[in-house]
Amino acid sequence: MKIAGITVKEVYVRWIGIFILAYIMTFIHAPEEGQTRLEKYFTSLIFTVIFWNGAFAIFMYFRKVFPEIRQTPKRLLITFITLVFFMSIGDPLICSTLNLRPDEDLFALDYLFSNVSINVVIGGIVGSVYENVYFFEQWKTSIRQNEELKNQQIRTQFEVLQNQMSPHFLFNSLNTLTTLIAEDTTIAINFTEKLSEVYRYILQNKEKELVTVEEELTFVKNYVFLLQMRYPENLEVKFRVDDQYFGQHIAPLTIQMLVENAIKHNIVSKAHPLTIDIYVDNGKSIIVKNNLQEKKSIEKSTKTGLRNIRNRYAYFGKHNIDVIVTHSNFMVAIPLIEIVNEKSLASA
């Protein structure tokens, strides 16, 4: 919590506020007959300690139960109803325990409307302070996460352009194209079209948070076509994704990065062909699986590919990237995301 720009622990604010509010309550509720102002203060202090800490516990509990911003109206309604019930029951019980009033008067309508209503109003005022601070903190967190996502996207663009679509890749592609022109102009033309489509996709989607599975798979197929010109008999990529999942969404370039990593970290040769299988598991995740035949020495890696994907998915909610390594296979599961509307996302 920040007051005048200074961070203050909530517990200090709460207990200072309790002593101040207890003093104010001695003027709202006049001392009983024969009761001194000091005795009235300590009585008010007991009420304030119980009600403030009880209300705080209620606020914290329902924040955990309904943590999302879209649940705010529901959380506030249930919190208010619980707060009214707590104070309506708590006030008579405390009075009875302290012998402040005869038991038969505690649940009288005039008493409930006078004393309990005042407590509820004050509790609502204190609660509104907590809620305003909480909402402001959520708003700041949302802005910070958006900025982090934007920065992560920038890092993703850099990594893709530097590693996956580097001048080295372009150089190899142009060399392959030169050979194809001499051998088969038809294939060379097809190769050039696929290469342009690969770069067009990157330029069009590098700033997007999500793309459809269909768009990503079309891009990956074009990308794989280019790779298979380099590994015509040594690389096999199987696409087994049903049309029903084409409308789901994933972060752009994720499948391509996993395909590239598989080739980068594994032997691809006639004696050891590499097989990459892309399919949907249980309708919830798209799997990129390859047979494991690791290179003894690989080119220098930034080791940020999987971490990059994990970080991007962390901003979309509780979507975990699962990595499974066995003796013979390496698998990565990317969650499918369904866009419920333009502003909310839910797991498929």
N, C-alpha and C positions, 0 to 999 in steps of 0.2 A: 504494500500500500504506500502511496506517495502523498505527502501533504506538503504543499508549497515547494514541490520539487525535491523534497527530502524523503528518502525511504525510511519508513518506520515500521517495526514489527507490529502486526495486528494485535498481538496479545497485550502490548503496552497500551495501545490506543483503547482497547476494550476495557482494561481495568481502570485506567484513568477516567474513561467515560462513565464507568459504573459508579465511581465515587462522586463524580460531578452530578450525574443524573439522580442519584440517591438524595443529594442535597436539594436539587430542584423539586423533587417529589414531596419534600417536607412542606413546601409552599402550596403544591397542588392539593395534597391531602393534609388538612390541618390536623394537629395533634389531638388525640382523644382526650376526654376529660381526665385530668389528673396525670397526664403524660407530658414530660418535659420535651423541649425541642431536641435535645440530644438523644433521648430515648426514641423519639419519632425518627430521627436520622438513622439510627441503627436498625430500626424496624424496616425503614425504606431500603436500607442497604441490603438486608436479607432478601427482600423481594427483587431488587434490581439484580443482585448476583445470580439468583436462580433464573429469573426471566431472561436476562441478557445472555447468559451462558447456554440456557436451554434453547433460546431462539437461534443462537449461533450454531449449535449442534444441528438444529433442524435445517438451517440454510446449507450447511456443509453436506449433510446427508443427501438432500435432494439435488445438490450440484453433482454429486457422484452418480446418482441414479439417472439424472437427465443432464448430461454434460454438454450436449451439442446446442449451438445457438438456435437452431430451428425448434428446439424443445423448450425454449424460454417461456412462451405463454403457458404451456402445460405445467412447467415447473413452478412458475409464480403462483398459479391458481392453487395447486396442491400445497405449496408452502404456506400460503395465506390461510387456507382452511385448517391446516395442521397447527399453525400458530394461534389461531383463534381458539381452537379446541384446547391446546396446551394451557393458554392463559385463563380460559374460562374454568378449567378444572383446577389449575395450579393455585389461583388466588384463594378460593375457599379453603383448599387443603392447607395452605400456609397459615391462613388466619385461624383455622381450627387448631393447628399444631401449636401456634403461639398464644392461643386463647385470647385473640384480639376481639372476637365477637361471639355471641351465642351461636351455636350450630344451626338453630332454626332460622337465623337471619342471613346465613351465608348464601343460601340459594334463592333468596327473595329477589323478585324481578328488579325492584328499585336498586338493590345493591349491585346486581349483575350489570345493569345498564350504566350505573354511575362509575363504579370502580373498575370493573373488567373492561368496559369500553375505553376508558382512559389508558389502561395498560396496553390494549390492542393497538390504539392509535400511536402511542409512543413506540411500541414494538415495530409497527409498520414504518415509522420514520427512521428508526435505527436500521431496520431491514433494507429500506430503500438506499441507504448509504452503502451497505454491503453489496447490494445488487448493482448499483451504479459503478462501483469500483470493479466488481467482477465483470460486468459487461465491457467496461473500458479495457480491462486486461485482455479479455477475449478478442476485442477489436484490434488491439496492438499485436496480439499473437497472430491473428489472421493476416495482418499487414506484413509482419515479419516473415511468415511462412510463404506468402506470395513473393516477397523479395528473394527469399532463399531459393524458391522454385525457379524464379527468373535467372538467378545466378547459376543454378544447376543446369538450366537449359543452355546458358552461354557456354558453360564448361563442356556440355555434351556436344554442342556445335563444334567447339574447338577440337575435342577428341576425335570426332568423326572426320573432320576435315584434315586433321593432322595424321591420324593413324589409319582409319579405314579408307578414306578417299584421299590419301596423300599423293604427292607427286610421284612417289614410287609406284602406287597402284595405277595412276594415269600413264606412267611410262611403260609399265608392263602391258597395259591395255592397248596402247598405241603400237607397241612392238607386235602384239598378237594381231592387231588390225593390219599392219604392214604385211605380215605373213599371209593372212587370209586374202588380201587383195591380189597377191600373186597366185594364190592357189584356187580361190573360189570367190568371185566377186559377189555372188548372191549372199553367201554367208557373211561376207565382209559388210555388206549393206545392212544386214540384219543385226550384226554385232554393233555397228555404229548407232543404229536406232536404239538398241537396248542401253548402250552406254549413255546416250543423251537422256533417256528416260530415267536412268538411275540418278543422274545429276539434277534433273528437273525435279524429281521427288524430294531430294535433299533440300533444294532451294525453296520449294513450296511448303515444306512441312517442318523445317528446322526450328521454327518458332512456336509450333503448335504444342499443346500439352498432351493431346490425345488424337489418334487417328483410328479409323475403322480397321478391323482385322483384314477385310478385303483389300484395302489400300496398301497395308503393310505387306501382305502376302504377294500382291502383284509386284511391288517394288523388290521384294526379296527374290522372286522368280527371275526378274530381270538381272538382278545382281548375281544370282547363281549361274545364269546363262553365261555371263562374262567369265566367271571363275572356271566353268567347265571347258572353256576354250583353252585354258591353261592346263587343266587336269581332265582331259577328255575321257579317259578310261579309269581314272583313279579316284574320282569324286562322285558320289551318288547322294542326291538330296531328295528325300521323299516328302511330299506334301499330302497329309491326310487330315485335312480340316473340312468338315461338312459345311455346306452353304448356310445352314441355320446359325452359324456363329459369325458370319461375315459382318453382321451389324453391330457386334460387340466392339469394344474399344481397347486399345493398348497404347502405351507411350511410343511415339515414333522412333524408328531405327533400332528398337530393342532386339527383334529377331535377327536383323542384319548383323548387329554387333556380336550376337552369340554364334552365328554362322562363321563370321570372320575369326572369332576367338578359337573356334573349333579347328579351323584350318591353320591358324597361327601356332597353336600349341600341340598339334598332333602331326604325325608322319602321314604324308599323302604320297603314295607311290604305287606302282603296279603290284609289288609284293605285299604292300599293306594299304589297300584302298580304304578311304575314309567314307563312312556312311553317316549321313545326318538325317534324322527323322523328326518331322515337325507335325504335331498332332494335338488334339484337344483331349484333356483328361477330365472326366466327370462333369463336363460342361462348365467348369469353373476356371481352368487354367489351360494355357497353351504351352506345350512341352517342346523344348528343343533338346534332342538327345543325339549323342554321337558315340561311336565306339572309341574306347580309350586306348590310344597308342602314342603316348607322350614323346615328344622330341627330347633328346638328351640335352641339347642346347638350343635355346630359342632366342630370337632377336629381343632386344631390350624392350620391356613392357612397362607401361605406366601403372599397371595393376589396378586400374580404376574402372574397368568395364562393368563388372558386376556391382561394385559399390555405387557406381553412377546410376545404374538401373534401380538398385535398392532405394537410393535416396530420392529419386524421382517418384517412385511409387509410394514412399512414406508420406508424401504430401497429399495423396489422394485418400488417405484414411488407413484402415487396418487391412492393407494388402501386402502380404508377405511374399518375398521372392524365395522359393525353395530351391536349394542346390543339393543334388543327390549324386554321390560318387561311389561307384562300385568297382570291383576288380576289372570289369570289362567295359563299363559305360560311364559317361558323364551326362547328367541331365539337369536342366534348369526349367523350373515351372514359373511362368509369367501369368499373374492373375488377369482374367478377363474383366473388364469394367463395363457396366451397362449405364448409359446416360438416361436417367429417369426423366429429367427435364434439363433445361439449359443451365440451371444453377446448382443442381444437386447430382451427386454420383452415388451409386450403390453397387455393391459387389454383385456380379452375375450369379 
